[in-house]
Amino acid sequence: MAYLYTMVVYEINSQGSIIWEWDIWDHLIQDFDSNKENFGIIANHPELVDINFIFNNMTDLDWLHGGAIDYNAELDQILLSPRFTSEIWVIDHSTSTVEAPGHNGGNANKGGDLLYRWRNSAVFKTGTANDQKLFGSHNAQWIAPGLPGAGNIIVFNNGGLSYGGI
Protein backbone atom coordinates (compact mmCIF):
# COMPACT_ATOMS: atom_id res chain seq x y z
CA MET A 1 0.00 0.00 0.00
CA ALA A 2 1.31 3.45 -0.94
CA TYR A 3 0.91 6.51 1.23
CA LEU A 4 1.02 10.19 0.37
CA TYR A 5 2.65 12.69 2.67
CA THR A 6 0.04 15.26 3.58
CA MET A 7 0.38 18.94 4.41
CA VAL A 8 -0.81 19.94 7.88
CA VAL A 9 -0.39 23.28 9.62
CA TYR A 10 -0.34 23.31 13.41
CA GLU A 11 -0.35 26.26 15.76
CA ILE A 12 1.02 25.22 19.12
CA ASN A 13 1.18 27.11 22.38
CA SER A 14 4.21 27.40 24.66
CA GLN A 15 3.15 24.23 26.52
CA GLY A 16 3.26 22.24 23.27
CA SER A 17 -0.50 21.83 22.88
CA ILE A 18 -2.10 22.14 19.47
CA ILE A 19 -4.49 25.09 19.57
CA TRP A 20 -5.28 25.32 15.82
CA GLU A 21 -4.81 23.05 12.84
CA TRP A 22 -5.50 22.86 9.13
CA ASP A 23 -5.09 19.77 6.93
CA ILE A 24 -5.00 19.77 3.12
CA TRP A 25 -6.72 16.37 3.24
CA ASP A 26 -9.95 18.23 4.00
CA HIS A 27 -9.68 20.43 0.88
CA LEU A 28 -9.15 18.04 -1.99
CA ILE A 29 -11.03 17.51 -5.23
CA GLN A 30 -10.69 14.91 -7.95
CA ASP A 31 -12.33 14.17 -11.30
CA PHE A 32 -11.42 10.49 -11.49
CA ASP A 33 -14.00 8.63 -9.38
CA SER A 34 -17.57 9.97 -9.33
CA ASN A 35 -18.40 7.67 -6.41
CA LYS A 36 -16.15 9.64 -4.04
CA GLU A 37 -17.43 12.61 -2.00
CA ASN A 38 -14.74 14.93 -3.33
CA PHE A 39 -15.60 14.37 -7.01
CA GLY A 40 -16.06 17.54 -9.04
CA ILE A 41 -14.97 19.71 -11.93
CA ILE A 42 -11.54 20.86 -10.87
CA ALA A 43 -11.56 24.07 -12.94
CA ASN A 44 -14.72 25.16 -11.10
CA HIS A 45 -13.06 24.82 -7.68
CA PRO A 46 -9.78 26.78 -7.42
CA GLU A 47 -10.34 26.79 -3.64
CA LEU A 48 -9.62 23.04 -3.58
CA VAL A 49 -6.52 21.03 -4.53
CA ASP A 50 -6.57 18.27 -7.14
CA ILE A 51 -5.25 15.16 -5.40
CA ASN A 52 -4.42 13.63 -8.77
CA PHE A 53 -2.19 16.48 -9.94
CA ILE A 54 1.22 15.01 -10.72
CA PHE A 55 4.13 16.92 -12.17
CA ASN A 56 6.59 15.27 -14.56
CA ASN A 57 5.46 11.70 -13.79
CA MET A 58 6.34 12.20 -10.15
CA THR A 59 6.75 9.07 -8.07
CA ASP A 60 7.76 10.83 -4.85
CA LEU A 61 5.11 10.43 -2.14
CA ASP A 62 5.83 13.99 -0.98
CA TRP A 63 3.38 15.28 -3.60
CA LEU A 64 3.15 18.85 -2.26
CA HIS A 65 6.40 19.50 -0.33
CA GLY A 66 5.79 22.60 1.76
CA GLY A 67 8.43 25.19 0.91
CA ALA A 68 7.39 27.93 3.34
CA ILE A 69 4.84 29.20 5.80
CA ASP A 70 4.20 32.79 6.86
CA TYR A 71 1.55 34.49 8.97
CA ASN A 72 -0.09 37.87 8.38
CA ALA A 73 -1.49 39.07 11.73
CA GLU A 74 -3.35 42.02 10.20
CA LEU A 75 -5.29 39.72 7.84
CA ASP A 76 -5.20 36.67 10.15
CA GLN A 77 -4.12 34.60 7.15
CA ILE A 78 -1.45 31.98 6.52
CA LEU A 79 0.68 31.85 3.39
CA LEU A 80 1.96 28.48 2.13
CA SER A 81 4.18 27.59 -0.82
CA PRO A 82 3.86 23.96 -1.87
CA ARG A 83 6.92 23.40 -4.04
CA PHE A 84 5.59 20.60 -6.22
CA THR A 85 2.51 22.48 -7.36
CA SER A 86 4.65 25.57 -8.01
CA GLU A 87 2.11 27.84 -6.37
CA ILE A 88 1.49 29.98 -3.34
CA TRP A 89 -1.68 29.51 -1.26
CA VAL A 90 -3.40 31.68 1.31
CA ILE A 91 -5.69 30.16 3.94
CA ASP A 92 -7.85 31.78 6.62
CA HIS A 93 -6.40 31.41 10.11
CA SER A 94 -9.51 33.05 11.60
CA THR A 95 -11.40 29.79 11.16
CA SER A 96 -11.73 27.70 14.26
CA THR A 97 -10.23 24.22 14.31
CA VAL A 98 -13.81 22.96 13.96
CA GLU A 99 -14.41 25.18 10.88
CA ALA A 100 -11.01 24.61 9.23
CA PRO A 101 -11.92 21.17 7.77
CA GLY A 102 -15.05 22.63 6.18
CA HIS A 103 -15.97 25.14 3.51
CA ASN A 104 -17.65 27.76 5.74
CA GLY A 105 -16.51 29.89 8.64
CA GLY A 106 -13.80 32.39 9.42
CA ASN A 107 -13.54 36.00 8.27
CA ALA A 108 -13.86 35.00 4.60
CA ASN A 109 -16.61 32.43 5.30
CA LYS A 110 -14.69 29.82 3.29
CA GLY A 111 -13.60 27.61 6.15
CA GLY A 112 -10.21 26.08 5.43
CA ASP A 113 -10.50 26.29 1.64
CA LEU A 114 -7.83 28.21 -0.25
CA LEU A 115 -8.62 31.92 -0.30
CA TYR A 116 -6.02 32.64 -2.94
CA ARG A 117 -3.56 30.72 -5.09
CA TRP A 118 -1.01 31.96 -7.58
CA ARG A 119 0.53 30.95 -10.32
CA ASN A 120 0.30 27.60 -11.85
CA SER A 121 -3.20 27.50 -13.25
CA ALA A 122 -2.49 24.13 -14.88
CA VAL A 123 -2.75 22.61 -11.39
CA PHE A 124 -6.45 23.43 -11.26
CA LYS A 125 -7.08 23.08 -15.00
CA THR A 126 -7.78 26.70 -15.89
CA GLY A 127 -4.62 27.37 -17.89
CA THR A 128 -1.68 25.82 -19.67
CA ALA A 129 2.03 25.48 -19.03
CA ASN A 130 2.43 28.81 -20.86
CA ASP A 131 0.60 30.57 -18.02
CA GLN A 132 2.90 29.21 -15.31
CA LYS A 133 5.03 31.80 -13.52
CA LEU A 134 6.38 29.82 -10.55
CA PHE A 135 8.61 26.76 -10.74
CA GLY A 136 9.39 25.02 -7.44
CA SER A 137 8.28 27.91 -5.24
CA HIS A 138 10.03 28.40 -1.90
CA ASN A 139 10.19 30.91 0.94
CA ALA A 140 6.97 32.81 0.24
CA GLN A 141 6.34 35.58 2.75
CA TRP A 142 4.43 38.80 3.18
CA ILE A 143 6.58 41.90 2.98
CA ALA A 144 6.61 43.39 6.48
CA PRO A 145 4.97 46.71 7.37
CA GLY A 146 7.29 49.68 6.94
CA LEU A 147 9.20 48.10 4.06
CA PRO A 148 8.75 48.97 0.38
CA GLY A 149 5.94 46.80 -0.98
CA ALA A 150 4.51 46.18 2.50
CA GLY A 151 1.60 43.77 2.40
CA ASN A 152 2.64 42.26 -0.93
CA ILE A 153 3.92 38.70 -1.17
CA ILE A 154 7.47 37.85 -2.16
CA VAL A 155 8.43 34.33 -3.26
CA PHE A 156 11.57 32.62 -4.49
CA ASN A 157 11.10 31.10 -7.95
CA ASN A 158 13.35 28.05 -7.58
CA GLY A 159 13.88 27.08 -11.18
CA GLY A 160 12.82 27.00 -14.76
CA LEU A 161 11.64 23.41 -15.07
CA SER A 162 7.94 23.11 -15.74
CA TYR A 163 6.07 21.38 -12.95
CA GLY A 164 2.83 21.96 -14.83
CA GLY A 165 2.13 18.34 -15.60
CA ILE A 166 1.24 19.26 -19.17
C-alpha positions in Angstrom: 0.0 0.0 0.0 1.3 3.4 -0.9 0.9 6.5 1.2 1.0 10.2 0.4 2.6 12.7 2.7 0.0 15.3 3.6 0.4 18.9 4.4 -0.8 19.9 7.9 -0.4 23.3 9.6 -0.3 23.3 13.4 -0.4 26.3 15.8 1.0 25.2 19.1 1.2 27.1 22.4 4.2 27.4 24.7 3.2 24.2 26.5 3.3 22.2 23.3 -0.5 21.8 22.9 -2.1 22.1 19.5 -4.5 25.1 19.6 -5.3 25.3 15.8 -4.8 23.0 12.8 -5.5 22.9 9.1 -5.1 19.8 6.9 -5.0 19.8 3.1 -6.7 16.4 3.2 -10.0 18.2 4.0 -9.7 20.4 0.9 -9.2 18.0 -2.0 -11.0 17.5 -5.2 -10.7 14.9 -8.0 -12.3 14.2 -11.3 -11.4 10.5 -11.5 -14.0 8.6 -9.4 -17.6 10.0 -9.3 -18.4 7.7 -6.4 -16.2 9.6 -4.0 -17.4 12.6 -2.0 -14.7 14.9 -3.3 -15.6 14.4 -7.0 -16.1 17.5 -9.0 -15.0 19.7 -11.9 -11.5 20.9 -10.9 -11.6 24.1 -12.9 -14.7 25.2 -11.1 -13.1 24.8 -7.7 -9.8 26.8 -7.4 -10.3 26.8 -3.6 -9.6 23.0 -3.6 -6.5 21.0 -4.5 -6.6 18.3 -7.1 -5.3 15.2 -5.4 -4.4 13.6 -8.8 -2.2 16.5 -9.9 1.2 15.0 -10.7 4.1 16.9 -12.2 6.6 15.3 -14.6 5.5 11.7 -13.8 6.3 12.2 -10.1 6.7 9.1 -8.1 7.8 10.8 -4.9 5.1 10.4 -2.1 5.8 14.0 -1.0 3.4 15.3 -3.6 3.2 18.9 -2.3 6.4 19.5 -0.3 5.8 22.6 1.8 8.4 25.2 0.9 7.4 27.9 3.3 4.8 29.2 5.8 4.2 32.8 6.9 1.5 34.5 9.0 -0.1 37.9 8.4 -1.5 39.1 11.7 -3.3 42.0 10.2 -5.3 39.7 7.8 -5.2 36.7 10.1 -4.1 34.6 7.1 -1.5 32.0 6.5 0.7 31.8 3.4 2.0 28.5 2.1 4.2 27.6 -0.8 3.9 24.0 -1.9 6.9 23.4 -4.0 5.6 20.6 -6.2 2.5 22.5 -7.4 4.7 25.6 -8.0 2.1 27.8 -6.4 1.5 30.0 -3.3 -1.7 29.5 -1.3 -3.4 31.7 1.3 -5.7 30.2 3.9 -7.8 31.8 6.6 -6.4 31.4 10.1 -9.5 33.0 11.6 -11.4 29.8 11.2 -11.7 27.7 14.3 -10.2 24.2 14.3 -13.8 23.0 14.0 -14.4 25.2 10.9 -11.0 24.6 9.2 -11.9 21.2 7.8 -15.1 22.6 6.2 -16.0 25.1 3.5 -17.7 27.8 5.7 -16.5 29.9 8.6 -13.8 32.4 9.4 -13.5 36.0 8.3 -13.9 35.0 4.6 -16.6 32.4 5.3 -14.7 29.8 3.3 -13.6 27.6 6.1 -10.2 26.1 5.4 -10.5 26.3 1.6 -7.8 28.2 -0.2 -8.6 31.9 -0.3 -6.0 32.6 -2.9 -3.6 30.7 -5.1 -1.0 32.0 -7.6 0.5 31.0 -10.3 0.3 27.6 -11.9 -3.2 27.5 -13.2 -2.5 24.1 -14.9 -2.8 22.6 -11.4 -6.5 23.4 -11.3 -7.1 23.1 -15.0 -7.8 26.7 -15.9 -4.6 27.4 -17.9 -1.7 25.8 -19.7 2.0 25.5 -19.0 2.4 28.8 -20.9 0.6 30.6 -18.0 2.9 29.2 -15.3 5.0 31.8 -13.5 6.4 29.8 -10.5 8.6 26.8 -10.7 9.4 25.0 -7.4 8.3 27.9 -5.2 10.0 28.4 -1.9 10.2 30.9 0.9 7.0 32.8 0.2 6.3 35.6 2.8 4.4 38.8 3.2 6.6 41.9 3.0 6.6 43.4 6.5 5.0 46.7 7.4 7.3 49.7 6.9 9.2 48.1 4.1 8.8 49.0 0.4 5.9 46.8 -1.0 4.5 46.2 2.5 1.6 43.8 2.4 2.6 42.3 -0.9 3.9 38.7 -1.2 7.5 37.9 -2.2 8.4 34.3 -3.3 11.6 32.6 -4.5 11.1 31.1 -8.0 13.3 28.1 -7.6 13.9 27.1 -11.2 12.8 27.0 -14.8 11.6 23.4 -15.1 7.9 23.1 -15.7 6.1 21.4 -13.0 2.8 22.0 -14.8 2.1 18.3 -15.6 1.2 19.3 -19.2 
